[in-house]
């Protein structure tokens, strides 16, 4: 158990950050899944824009590394280009 006041405060702040990061990560994953599950290119384009925005925000917040965000965005874009256009 933490004994000093500073270590107790770090435990509290770390818990707040963990919860905030969890929310950002969940929103990011949901947006990515919606983009992946898009039935056609039109809906995929809208979902892709939202997913890229969420990935950028997660990267900026430090939830994921900037290169990881770039890699995921690239893979999503390739998937969208492979979808049939209607």
N, CA, C and O atoms as a CHARMM CRD file, in Angstrom:
* protein
*
  344
    1    1 UNK  N      0.84700  -1.18500   0.00000 PROA 1      0.00000
    2    1 UNK  CA     0.00000   0.00000   0.00000 PROA 1      0.00000
    3    1 UNK  C      0.88600   1.24000   0.00000 PROA 1      0.00000
    4    1 UNK  O      1.95900   1.24600   0.60400 PROA 1      0.00000
    5    2 UNK  N      0.43800   2.27500  -0.67100 PROA 2      0.00000
    6    2 UNK  CA     1.17800   3.52600  -0.74000 PROA 2      0.00000
    7    2 UNK  C      1.18600   4.19700   0.62900 PROA 2      0.00000
    8    2 UNK  O      0.17500   4.24100   1.33000 PROA 2      0.00000
    9    3 UNK  N      2.35800   4.71800   0.98700 PROA 3      0.00000
   10    3 UNK  CA     2.46400   5.33400   2.30400 PROA 3      0.00000
   11    3 UNK  C      2.54500   6.85300   2.23400 PROA 3      0.00000
   12    3 UNK  O      1.94900   7.54200   3.06100 PROA 3      0.00000
   13    4 UNK  N      3.27000   7.37800   1.26200 PROA 4      0.00000
   14    4 UNK  CA     3.41100   8.83400   1.19400 PROA 4      0.00000
   15    4 UNK  C      2.19000   9.47200   0.53200 PROA 4      0.00000
   16    4 UNK  O      1.45000   8.81400  -0.19900 PROA 4      0.00000
   17    5 UNK  N      1.99500  10.75200   0.79700 PROA 5      0.00000
   18    5 UNK  CA     0.87100  11.47100   0.19900 PROA 5      0.00000
   19    5 UNK  C      1.01000  11.51600  -1.31900 PROA 5      0.00000
   20    5 UNK  O      0.02900  11.38600  -2.05100 PROA 5      0.00000
   21    6 UNK  N      2.24400  11.70300  -1.77700 PROA 6      0.00000
   22    6 UNK  CA     2.46700  11.79700  -3.22100 PROA 6      0.00000
   23    6 UNK  C      2.14400  10.47800  -3.92400 PROA 6      0.00000
   24    6 UNK  O      1.55900  10.48000  -5.00700 PROA 6      0.00000
   25    7 UNK  N      2.52000   9.36000  -3.31600 PROA 7      0.00000
   26    7 UNK  CA     2.22400   8.07100  -3.94500 PROA 7      0.00000
   27    7 UNK  C      0.72100   7.78900  -3.93700 PROA 7      0.00000
   28    7 UNK  O      0.20400   7.16500  -4.86400 PROA 7      0.00000
   29    8 UNK  N      0.02700   8.23700  -2.91000 PROA 8      0.00000
   30    8 UNK  CA    -1.42800   8.08300  -2.87800 PROA 8      0.00000
   31    8 UNK  C     -2.08000   8.93100  -3.97500 PROA 8      0.00000
   32    8 UNK  O     -3.03900   8.50500  -4.61800 PROA 8      0.00000
   33    9 UNK  N     -1.54600  10.13100  -4.17300 PROA 9      0.00000
   34    9 UNK  CA    -2.07300  11.00200  -5.22200 PROA 9      0.00000
   35    9 UNK  C     -1.80600  10.39900  -6.60000 PROA 9      0.00000
   36    9 UNK  O     -2.66600  10.46700  -7.47900 PROA 9      0.00000
   37   10 UNK  N     -0.62300   9.80900  -6.80100 PROA 10     0.00000
   38   10 UNK  CA    -0.30500   9.18400  -8.08600 PROA 10     0.00000
   39   10 UNK  C     -1.27000   8.04100  -8.38300 PROA 10     0.00000
   40   10 UNK  O     -1.66700   7.84200  -9.53200 PROA 10     0.00000
   41   11 UNK  N     -1.64300   7.29900  -7.36200 PROA 11     0.00000
   42   11 UNK  CA    -2.60500   6.20800  -7.55400 PROA 11     0.00000
   43   11 UNK  C     -3.94800   6.77300  -8.02400 PROA 11     0.00000
   44   11 UNK  O     -4.57800   6.22800  -8.93100 PROA 11     0.00000
   45   12 UNK  N     -4.37700   7.86800  -7.39800 PROA 12     0.00000
   46   12 UNK  CA    -5.64900   8.48500  -7.79500 PROA 12     0.00000
   47   12 UNK  C     -5.58100   9.02000  -9.22200 PROA 12     0.00000
   48   12 UNK  O     -6.49000   8.77400 -10.01500 PROA 12     0.00000
   49   13 UNK  N     -4.52200   9.74500  -9.56200 PROA 13     0.00000
   50   13 UNK  CA    -4.42600  10.33100 -10.90400 PROA 13     0.00000
   51   13 UNK  C     -4.25400   9.25700 -11.97200 PROA 13     0.00000
   52   13 UNK  O     -4.79200   9.38200 -13.07200 PROA 13     0.00000
   53   14 UNK  N     -3.50600   8.20300 -11.65100 PROA 14     0.00000
   54   14 UNK  CA    -3.33500   7.11300 -12.61300 PROA 14     0.00000
   55   14 UNK  C     -4.66800   6.42800 -12.90800 PROA 14     0.00000
   56   14 UNK  O     -4.92700   6.03300 -14.04500 PROA 14     0.00000
   57   15 UNK  N     -5.49800   6.28800 -11.90400 PROA 15     0.00000
   58   15 UNK  CA    -6.80500   5.66400 -12.09000 PROA 15     0.00000
   59   15 UNK  C     -7.69400   6.53600 -12.97900 PROA 15     0.00000
   60   15 UNK  O     -8.40200   6.02100 -13.84400 PROA 15     0.00000
   61   16 UNK  N     -7.65800   7.85600 -12.76700 PROA 16     0.00000
   62   16 UNK  CA    -8.43100   8.76500 -13.62000 PROA 16     0.00000
   63   16 UNK  C     -7.96500   8.68300 -15.06300 PROA 16     0.00000
   64   16 UNK  O     -8.77900   8.65000 -15.98600 PROA 16     0.00000
   65   17 UNK  N     -6.65000   8.65100 -15.25600 PROA 17     0.00000
   66   17 UNK  CA    -6.09500   8.56300 -16.61200 PROA 17     0.00000
   67   17 UNK  C     -6.45700   7.23800 -17.26100 PROA 17     0.00000
   68   17 UNK  O     -6.75300   7.19700 -18.45600 PROA 17     0.00000
   69   18 UNK  N     -6.44000   6.15700 -16.49500 PROA 18     0.00000
   70   18 UNK  CA    -6.78200   4.82800 -17.03000 PROA 18     0.00000
   71   18 UNK  C     -8.21700   4.80700 -17.53600 PROA 18     0.00000
   72   18 UNK  O     -8.50000   4.25900 -18.60200 PROA 18     0.00000
   73   19 UNK  N     -9.11300   5.40200 -16.77200 PROA 19     0.00000
   74   19 UNK  CA   -10.52300   5.42700 -17.16800 PROA 19     0.00000
   75   19 UNK  C    -10.71300   6.29300 -18.42400 PROA 19     0.00000
   76   19 UNK  O    -11.46700   5.92700 -19.32500 PROA 19     0.00000
   77   20 UNK  N    -10.02800   7.44000 -18.47500 PROA 20     0.00000
   78   20 UNK  CA   -10.13200   8.31100 -19.64300 PROA 20     0.00000
   79   20 UNK  C     -9.55400   7.62400 -20.88100 PROA 20     0.00000
   80   20 UNK  O    -10.13700   7.69800 -21.96300 PROA 20     0.00000
   81   21 UNK  N     -8.42000   6.96100 -20.72500 PROA 21     0.00000
   82   21 UNK  CA    -7.79700   6.25600 -21.85000 PROA 21     0.00000
   83   21 UNK  C     -8.67700   5.11600 -22.33700 PROA 21     0.00000
   84   21 UNK  O     -8.74900   4.84700 -23.53600 PROA 21     0.00000
   85   22 UNK  N     -9.34000   4.45300 -21.41100 PROA 22     0.00000
   86   22 UNK  CA   -10.23400   3.35000 -21.76100 PROA 22     0.00000
   87   22 UNK  C    -11.38900   3.85300 -22.62400 PROA 22     0.00000
   88   22 UNK  O    -11.79000   3.18500 -23.57700 PROA 22     0.00000
   89   23 UNK  N    -11.92100   5.02500 -22.29300 PROA 23     0.00000
   90   23 UNK  CA   -13.01700   5.60200 -23.06900 PROA 23     0.00000
   91   23 UNK  C    -12.56100   5.95700 -24.48300 PROA 23     0.00000
   92   23 UNK  O    -13.27200   5.70000 -25.45300 PROA 23     0.00000
   93   24 UNK  N    -11.38500   6.54200 -24.59100 PROA 24     0.00000
   94   24 UNK  CA   -10.84300   6.92000 -25.90500 PROA 24     0.00000
   95   24 UNK  C    -10.58000   5.67000 -26.73700 PROA 24     0.00000
   96   24 UNK  O    -10.90600   5.62500 -27.92300 PROA 24     0.00000
   97   25 UNK  N     -9.99000   4.65700 -26.11100 PROA 25     0.00000
   98   25 UNK  CA    -9.67200   3.40800 -26.81000 PROA 25     0.00000
   99   25 UNK  C    -10.95200   2.71000 -27.27800 PROA 25     0.00000
  100   25 UNK  O    -10.99600   2.16800 -28.38300 PROA 25     0.00000
  101   26 UNK  N    -11.98400   2.72200 -26.44500 PROA 26     0.00000
  102   26 UNK  CA   -13.24500   2.09000 -26.81800 PROA 26     0.00000
  103   26 UNK  C    -13.91100   2.79100 -27.98300 PROA 26     0.00000
  104   26 UNK  O    -14.41600   2.13600 -28.89400 PROA 26     0.00000
  105   27 UNK  N    -13.91900   4.11400 -27.96800 PROA 27     0.00000
  106   27 UNK  CA   -14.51500   4.87800 -29.06800 PROA 27     0.00000
  107   27 UNK  C    -13.74400   4.63800 -30.36300 PROA 27     0.00000
  108   27 UNK  O    -14.33400   4.54100 -31.43900 PROA 27     0.00000
  109   28 UNK  N    -12.42600   4.54400 -30.25000 PROA 28     0.00000
  110   28 UNK  CA   -11.58100   4.30200 -31.41700 PROA 28     0.00000
  111   28 UNK  C    -11.89200   2.93000 -32.01400 PROA 28     0.00000
  112   28 UNK  O    -12.07500   2.79800 -33.22400 PROA 28     0.00000
  113   29 UNK  N    -11.94800   1.91600 -31.15900 PROA 29     0.00000
  114   29 UNK  CA   -12.19900   0.55400 -31.64300 PROA 29     0.00000
  115   29 UNK  C    -13.58000   0.43200 -32.27900 PROA 29     0.00000
  116   29 UNK  O    -13.73900  -0.25100 -33.29000 PROA 29     0.00000
  117   30 UNK  N    -14.57600   1.09100 -31.69200 PROA 30     0.00000
  118   30 UNK  CA   -15.92900   1.05500 -32.23900 PROA 30     0.00000
  119   30 UNK  C    -15.96800   1.68000 -33.62600 PROA 30     0.00000
  120   30 UNK  O    -16.58700   1.13400 -34.53900 PROA 30     0.00000
  121   31 UNK  N    -15.30700   2.82800 -33.78700 PROA 31     0.00000
  122   31 UNK  CA   -15.28500   3.50800 -35.08400 PROA 31     0.00000
  123   31 UNK  C    -14.57900   2.65900 -36.13000 PROA 31     0.00000
  124   31 UNK  O    -15.00700   2.60700 -37.28300 PROA 31     0.00000
  125   32 UNK  N    -13.50600   1.99900 -35.73500 PROA 32     0.00000
  126   32 UNK  CA   -12.76300   1.15800 -36.67400 PROA 32     0.00000
  127   32 UNK  C    -13.62100  -0.03200 -37.09800 PROA 32     0.00000
  128   32 UNK  O    -13.64100  -0.39000 -38.27600 PROA 32     0.00000
  129   33 UNK  N    -14.32700  -0.64600 -36.15500 PROA 33     0.00000
  130   33 UNK  CA   -15.17000  -1.79400 -36.48700 PROA 33     0.00000
  131   33 UNK  C    -16.31000  -1.39200 -37.43100 PROA 33     0.00000
  132   33 UNK  O    -16.67500  -2.15200 -38.32800 PROA 33     0.00000
  133   34 UNK  N    -16.86200  -0.20600 -37.22500 PROA 34     0.00000
  134   34 UNK  CA   -17.91900   0.25900 -38.11300 PROA 34     0.00000
  135   34 UNK  C    -17.38900   0.51100 -39.51200 PROA 34     0.00000
  136   34 UNK  O    -18.08800   0.25900 -40.49400 PROA 34     0.00000
  137   35 UNK  N    -16.16000   1.00500 -39.61500 PROA 35     0.00000
  138   35 UNK  CA   -15.55500   1.24200 -40.92500 PROA 35     0.00000
  139   35 UNK  C    -15.26300  -0.07700 -41.63000 PROA 35     0.00000
  140   35 UNK  O    -15.46400  -0.20500 -42.83700 PROA 35     0.00000
  141   36 UNK  N    -14.78800  -1.04800 -40.86900 PROA 36     0.00000
  142   36 UNK  CA   -14.47500  -2.35700 -41.44600 PROA 36     0.00000
  143   36 UNK  C    -15.74800  -3.06500 -41.90700 PROA 36     0.00000
  144   36 UNK  O    -15.74100  -3.75400 -42.92700 PROA 36     0.00000
  145   37 UNK  N    -16.81300  -2.90200 -41.17500 PROA 37     0.00000
  146   37 UNK  CA   -18.06300  -3.58000 -41.49700 PROA 37     0.00000
  147   37 UNK  C    -18.94100  -2.85100 -42.49200 PROA 37     0.00000
  148   37 UNK  O    -20.09200  -3.24100 -42.68800 PROA 37     0.00000
  149   38 UNK  N    -18.44000  -1.81300 -43.11900 PROA 38     0.00000
  150   38 UNK  CA   -19.24600  -1.04400 -44.07200 PROA 38     0.00000
  151   38 UNK  C    -19.56600  -1.90000 -45.30200 PROA 38     0.00000
  152   38 UNK  O    -18.67800  -2.55000 -45.85500 PROA 38     0.00000
  153   39 UNK  N    -20.82700  -1.89900 -45.72700 PROA 39     0.00000
  154   39 UNK  CA   -21.21600  -2.76300 -46.85000 PROA 39     0.00000
  155   39 UNK  C    -20.76000  -2.25700 -48.22100 PROA 39     0.00000
  156   39 UNK  O    -20.47400  -3.05600 -49.11300 PROA 39     0.00000
  157   40 UNK  N    -20.69200  -0.94400 -48.39000 PROA 40     0.00000
  158   40 UNK  CA   -20.25500  -0.42000 -49.69000 PROA 40     0.00000
  159   40 UNK  C    -19.33600   0.78300 -49.49700 PROA 40     0.00000
  160   40 UNK  O    -19.12000   1.23600 -48.37300 PROA 40     0.00000
  161   41 UNK  N    -18.80200   1.29000 -50.59700 PROA 41     0.00000
  162   41 UNK  CA   -17.78900   2.34500 -50.54300 PROA 41     0.00000
  163   41 UNK  C    -18.34800   3.66100 -50.01000 PROA 41     0.00000
  164   41 UNK  O    -17.63900   4.40100 -49.32800 PROA 41     0.00000
  165   42 UNK  N    -19.60900   3.96100 -50.31000 PROA 42     0.00000
  166   42 UNK  CA   -20.17900   5.24000 -49.87100 PROA 42     0.00000
  167   42 UNK  C    -20.25600   5.30500 -48.34400 PROA 42     0.00000
  168   42 UNK  O    -19.79200   6.26800 -47.73300 PROA 42     0.00000
  169   43 UNK  N    -20.85000   4.26700 -47.73300 PROA 43     0.00000
  170   43 UNK  CA   -20.93000   4.23800 -46.27600 PROA 43     0.00000
  171   43 UNK  C    -19.55200   4.05900 -45.66700 PROA 43     0.00000
  172   43 UNK  O    -19.27300   4.56100 -44.57800 PROA 43     0.00000
  173   44 UNK  N    -18.69600   3.34300 -46.37200 PROA 44     0.00000
  174   44 UNK  CA   -17.33600   3.11800 -45.89000 PROA 44     0.00000
  175   44 UNK  C    -16.54000   4.40300 -45.81000 PROA 44     0.00000
  176   44 UNK  O    -15.74100   4.58900 -44.89200 PROA 44     0.00000
  177   45 UNK  N    -16.75700   5.29000 -46.76800 PROA 45     0.00000
  178   45 UNK  CA   -16.02100   6.55500 -46.78700 PROA 45     0.00000
  179   45 UNK  C    -16.36700   7.41000 -45.57200 PROA 45     0.00000
  180   45 UNK  O    -15.48900   8.02400 -44.96500 PROA 45     0.00000
  181   46 UNK  N    -17.65100   7.44600 -45.22400 PROA 46     0.00000
  182   46 UNK  CA   -18.08000   8.21900 -44.05700 PROA 46     0.00000
  183   46 UNK  C    -17.54000   7.60200 -42.76600 PROA 46     0.00000
  184   46 UNK  O    -17.06500   8.30600 -41.87500 PROA 46     0.00000
  185   47 UNK  N    -17.62300   6.27100 -42.68500 PROA 47     0.00000
  186   47 UNK  CA   -17.12500   5.57900 -41.49400 PROA 47     0.00000
  187   47 UNK  C    -15.61700   5.69900 -41.38700 PROA 47     0.00000
  188   47 UNK  O    -15.07400   5.79800 -40.28700 PROA 47     0.00000
  189   48 UNK  N    -14.93800   5.69100 -42.52800 PROA 48     0.00000
  190   48 UNK  CA   -13.47700   5.82200 -42.54400 PROA 48     0.00000
  191   48 UNK  C    -13.05100   7.18800 -42.01500 PROA 48     0.00000
  192   48 UNK  O    -12.09000   7.28600 -41.25200 PROA 48     0.00000
  193   49 UNK  N    -13.75800   8.23400 -42.41500 PROA 49     0.00000
  194   49 UNK  CA   -13.42100   9.57800 -41.94400 PROA 49     0.00000
  195   49 UNK  C    -13.54600   9.66500 -40.42400 PROA 49     0.00000
  196   49 UNK  O    -12.68900  10.24300 -39.75500 PROA 49     0.00000
  197   50 UNK  N    -14.61000   9.09100 -39.88900 PROA 50     0.00000
  198   50 UNK  CA   -14.80500   9.10500 -38.44000 PROA 50     0.00000
  199   50 UNK  C    -13.74000   8.27100 -37.73500 PROA 50     0.00000
  200   50 UNK  O    -13.21200   8.67500 -36.69900 PROA 50     0.00000
  201   51 UNK  N    -13.42700   7.10700 -38.29800 PROA 51     0.00000
  202   51 UNK  CA   -12.41700   6.23100 -37.68900 PROA 51     0.00000
  203   51 UNK  C    -11.04300   6.91100 -37.68800 PROA 51     0.00000
  204   51 UNK  O    -10.30800   6.82100 -36.70500 PROA 51     0.00000
  205   52 UNK  N    -10.70300   7.58000 -38.76900 PROA 52     0.00000
  206   52 UNK  CA    -9.40800   8.27700 -38.84100 PROA 52     0.00000
  207   52 UNK  C     -9.34300   9.40500 -37.81600 PROA 52     0.00000
  208   52 UNK  O     -8.30200   9.64200 -37.20300 PROA 52     0.00000
  209   53 UNK  N    -10.46100  10.09300 -37.64000 PROA 53     0.00000
  210   53 UNK  CA   -10.52000  11.16200 -36.64500 PROA 53     0.00000
  211   53 UNK  C    -10.29500  10.59400 -35.24600 PROA 53     0.00000
  212   53 UNK  O     -9.53700  11.15600 -34.45600 PROA 53     0.00000
  213   54 UNK  N    -10.95500   9.48200 -34.94500 PROA 54     0.00000
  214   54 UNK  CA   -10.79700   8.85700 -33.63000 PROA 54     0.00000
  215   54 UNK  C     -9.37400   8.34500 -33.42900 PROA 54     0.00000
  216   54 UNK  O     -8.82800   8.46000 -32.33200 PROA 54     0.00000
  217   55 UNK  N     -8.77000   7.78300 -34.47300 PROA 55     0.00000
  218   55 UNK  CA    -7.38800   7.31000 -34.38200 PROA 55     0.00000
  219   55 UNK  C     -6.42900   8.47000 -34.12600 PROA 55     0.00000
  220   55 UNK  O     -5.51100   8.35800 -33.31300 PROA 55     0.00000
  221   56 UNK  N     -6.64700   9.58200 -34.82400 PROA 56     0.00000
  222   56 UNK  CA    -5.78800  10.75300 -34.61900 PROA 56     0.00000
  223   56 UNK  C     -5.92100  11.29700 -33.20000 PROA 56     0.00000
  224   56 UNK  O     -4.92900  11.67600 -32.57700 PROA 56     0.00000
  225   57 UNK  N     -7.15000  11.33200 -32.69300 PROA 57     0.00000
  226   57 UNK  CA    -7.35400  11.83100 -31.33100 PROA 57     0.00000
  227   57 UNK  C     -6.71000  10.91400 -30.29700 PROA 57     0.00000
  228   57 UNK  O     -6.13300  11.38700 -29.31800 PROA 57     0.00000
  229   58 UNK  N     -6.80800   9.60600 -30.51300 PROA 58     0.00000
  230   58 UNK  CA    -6.18600   8.65200 -29.59800 PROA 58     0.00000
  231   58 UNK  C     -4.67100   8.80100 -29.62700 PROA 58     0.00000
  232   58 UNK  O     -4.00500   8.70400 -28.59600 PROA 58     0.00000
  233   59 UNK  N     -4.13600   9.03700 -30.81900 PROA 59     0.00000
  234   59 UNK  CA    -2.69600   9.23000 -30.95900 PROA 59     0.00000
  235   59 UNK  C     -2.24800  10.51100 -30.26800 PROA 59     0.00000
  236   59 UNK  O     -1.22900  10.53500 -29.57800 PROA 59     0.00000
  237   60 UNK  N     -3.01600  11.56500 -30.46100 PROA 60     0.00000
  238   60 UNK  CA    -2.67700  12.85400 -29.86100 PROA 60     0.00000
  239   60 UNK  C     -2.74400  12.79000 -28.33500 PROA 60     0.00000
  240   60 UNK  O     -1.95800  13.44000 -27.64600 PROA 60     0.00000
  241   61 UNK  N     -3.69200  11.99800 -27.81200 PROA 61     0.00000
  242   61 UNK  CA    -3.83900  11.86300 -26.36900 PROA 61     0.00000
  243   61 UNK  C     -2.81100  10.92400 -25.76200 PROA 61     0.00000
  244   61 UNK  O     -2.69600  10.83800 -24.54000 PROA 61     0.00000
  245   62 UNK  N     -2.06200  10.21600 -26.60300 PROA 62     0.00000
  246   62 UNK  CA    -1.04100   9.30500 -26.10700 PROA 62     0.00000
  247   62 UNK  C     -1.57300   7.92900 -25.76500 PROA 62     0.00000
  248   62 UNK  O     -0.88700   7.14200 -25.11300 PROA 62     0.00000
  249   63 UNK  N     -2.79100   7.63100 -26.19700 PROA 63     0.00000
  250   63 UNK  CA    -3.37100   6.32200 -25.92300 PROA 63     0.00000
  251   63 UNK  C     -2.69700   5.26100 -26.78700 PROA 63     0.00000
  252   63 UNK  O     -2.41800   4.15700 -26.32200 PROA 63     0.00000
  253   64 UNK  N     -2.43700   5.60800 -28.05900 PROA 64     0.00000
  254   64 UNK  CA    -1.66400   4.73500 -28.93200 PROA 64     0.00000
  255   64 UNK  C     -0.53800   5.56300 -29.54800 PROA 64     0.00000
  256   64 UNK  O     -0.60400   6.79200 -29.57300 PROA 64     0.00000
  257   65 UNK  N      0.47900   4.89100 -30.03600 PROA 65     0.00000
  258   65 UNK  CA     1.62700   5.56400 -30.63500 PROA 65     0.00000
  259   65 UNK  C      1.22800   6.14900 -31.97900 PROA 65     0.00000
  260   65 UNK  O      0.34100   5.61700 -32.64600 PROA 65     0.00000
  261   66 UNK  N      1.87200   7.23500 -32.38500 PROA 66     0.00000
  262   66 UNK  CA     1.50200   7.89300 -33.64100 PROA 66     0.00000
  263   66 UNK  C      1.73400   6.99100 -34.84400 PROA 66     0.00000
  264   66 UNK  O      0.97800   7.04800 -35.81400 PROA 66     0.00000
  265   67 UNK  N      2.76600   6.16200 -34.79500 PROA 67     0.00000
  266   67 UNK  CA     3.01000   5.24400 -35.91000 PROA 67     0.00000
  267   67 UNK  C      1.96500   4.13500 -35.95000 PROA 67     0.00000
  268   67 UNK  O      1.60400   3.66300 -37.02700 PROA 67     0.00000
  269   68 UNK  N      1.48300   3.72300 -34.80000 PROA 68     0.00000
  270   68 UNK  CA     0.41800   2.71500 -34.74500 PROA 68     0.00000
  271   68 UNK  C     -0.85700   3.29200 -35.35400 PROA 68     0.00000
  272   68 UNK  O     -1.57400   2.59900 -36.07500 PROA 68     0.00000
  273   69 UNK  N     -1.13500   4.55100 -35.06600 PROA 69     0.00000
  274   69 UNK  CA    -2.31500   5.20600 -35.64700 PROA 69     0.00000
  275   69 UNK  C     -2.16700   5.30100 -37.15900 PROA 69     0.00000
  276   69 UNK  O     -3.12200   5.04400 -37.89200 PROA 69     0.00000
  277   70 UNK  N     -0.99500   5.66300 -37.62600 PROA 70     0.00000
  278   70 UNK  CA    -0.75100   5.77900 -39.06400 PROA 70     0.00000
  279   70 UNK  C     -0.90800   4.42200 -39.74700 PROA 70     0.00000
  280   70 UNK  O     -1.48300   4.33100 -40.83100 PROA 70     0.00000
  281   71 UNK  N     -0.40100   3.38300 -39.11700 PROA 71     0.00000
  282   71 UNK  CA    -0.50900   2.03400 -39.67600 PROA 71     0.00000
  283   71 UNK  C     -1.96900   1.59500 -39.77200 PROA 71     0.00000
  284   71 UNK  O     -2.38900   1.03900 -40.78600 PROA 71     0.00000
  285   72 UNK  N     -2.73100   1.84600 -38.72400 PROA 72     0.00000
  286   72 UNK  CA    -4.14200   1.45800 -38.72300 PROA 72     0.00000
  287   72 UNK  C     -4.93000   2.24000 -39.76500 PROA 72     0.00000
  288   72 UNK  O     -5.79800   1.68200 -40.43800 PROA 72     0.00000
  289   73 UNK  N     -4.63200   3.52700 -39.89900 PROA 73     0.00000
  290   73 UNK  CA    -5.30400   4.34800 -40.90200 PROA 73     0.00000
  291   73 UNK  C     -4.99900   3.84900 -42.30600 PROA 73     0.00000
  292   73 UNK  O     -5.88000   3.80700 -43.16500 PROA 73     0.00000
  293   74 UNK  N     -3.75600   3.47300 -42.53300 PROA 74     0.00000
  294   74 UNK  CA    -3.35600   2.96400 -43.84000 PROA 74     0.00000
  295   74 UNK  C     -4.09200   1.67400 -44.17100 PROA 74     0.00000
  296   74 UNK  O     -4.57500   1.49900 -45.29000 PROA 74     0.00000
  297   75 UNK  N     -4.17700   0.77700 -43.20700 PROA 75     0.00000
  298   75 UNK  CA    -4.86100  -0.49400 -43.42400 PROA 75     0.00000
  299   75 UNK  C     -6.35600  -0.29300 -43.67200 PROA 75     0.00000
  300   75 UNK  O     -6.96000  -0.98400 -44.49200 PROA 75     0.00000
  301   76 UNK  N     -6.94200   0.66400 -42.95100 PROA 76     0.00000
  302   76 UNK  CA    -8.36200   0.95700 -43.16300 PROA 76     0.00000
  303   76 UNK  C     -8.60000   1.51100 -44.56400 PROA 76     0.00000
  304   76 UNK  O     -9.56300   1.13700 -45.23400 PROA 76     0.00000
  305   77 UNK  N     -7.72800   2.39300 -44.99400 PROA 77     0.00000
  306   77 UNK  CA    -7.88100   2.99000 -46.32300 PROA 77     0.00000
  307   77 UNK  C     -7.76100   1.92300 -47.41100 PROA 77     0.00000
  308   77 UNK  O     -8.49900   1.94900 -48.39700 PROA 77     0.00000
  309   78 UNK  N     -6.82900   0.98700 -47.22900 PROA 78     0.00000
  310   78 UNK  CA    -6.68600  -0.09600 -48.21300 PROA 78     0.00000
  311   78 UNK  C     -7.94500  -0.96100 -48.24600 PROA 78     0.00000
  312   78 UNK  O     -8.38200  -1.37700 -49.31900 PROA 78     0.00000
  313   79 UNK  N     -8.52600  -1.23200 -47.08600 PROA 79     0.00000
  314   79 UNK  CA    -9.76000  -2.02200 -47.04500 PROA 79     0.00000
  315   79 UNK  C    -10.89600  -1.29600 -47.74600 PROA 79     0.00000
  316   79 UNK  O    -11.69000  -1.91200 -48.45800 PROA 79     0.00000
  317   80 UNK  N    -10.97400   0.02200 -47.54200 PROA 80     0.00000
  318   80 UNK  CA   -12.03900   0.79500 -48.17100 PROA 80     0.00000
  319   80 UNK  C    -11.88600   0.76200 -49.68200 PROA 80     0.00000
  320   80 UNK  O    -12.87800   0.63400 -50.39900 PROA 80     0.00000
  321   81 UNK  N    -10.67400   0.87300 -50.17100 PROA 81     0.00000
  322   81 UNK  CA   -10.45100   0.85300 -51.62100 PROA 81     0.00000
  323   81 UNK  C    -10.79500  -0.50000 -52.23800 PROA 81     0.00000
  324   81 UNK  O    -11.07200  -0.58400 -53.43400 PROA 81     0.00000
  325   82 UNK  N    -10.77700  -1.55000 -51.43500 PROA 82     0.00000
  326   82 UNK  CA   -11.09900  -2.88100 -51.94500 PROA 82     0.00000
  327   82 UNK  C    -12.60600  -3.13300 -51.97500 PROA 82     0.00000
  328   82 UNK  O    -13.05700  -4.10100 -52.58700 PROA 82     0.00000
  329   83 UNK  N    -13.39100  -2.26800 -51.31800 PROA 83     0.00000
  330   83 UNK  CA   -14.84800  -2.45100 -51.29200 PROA 83     0.00000
  331   83 UNK  C    -15.45100  -2.17200 -52.66200 PROA 83     0.00000
  332   83 UNK  O    -14.93100  -1.35500 -53.42100 PROA 83     0.00000
  333   84 UNK  N    -16.55300  -2.85700 -52.97600 PROA 84     0.00000
  334   84 UNK  CA   -17.21600  -2.57500 -54.26800 PROA 84     0.00000
  335   84 UNK  C    -17.89900  -1.21100 -54.21200 PROA 84     0.00000
  336   84 UNK  O    -18.53000  -0.86100 -53.21400 PROA 84     0.00000
  337   85 UNK  N    -17.76900  -0.46200 -55.27600 PROA 85     0.00000
  338   85 UNK  CA   -18.41900   0.86000 -55.32600 PROA 85     0.00000
  339   85 UNK  C    -19.78100   0.72000 -55.99600 PROA 85     0.00000
  340   85 UNK  O    -19.90900   0.14600 -57.07800 PROA 85     0.00000
  341   86 UNK  N    -20.80200   1.26800 -55.31500 PROA 86     0.00000
  342   86 UNK  CA   -22.17900   1.18000 -55.85600 PROA 86     0.00000
  343   86 UNK  C    -22.69300   2.54900 -56.17300 PROA 86     0.00000
  344   86 UNK  O    -23.82500   2.69300 -56.63600 PROA 86     0.00000
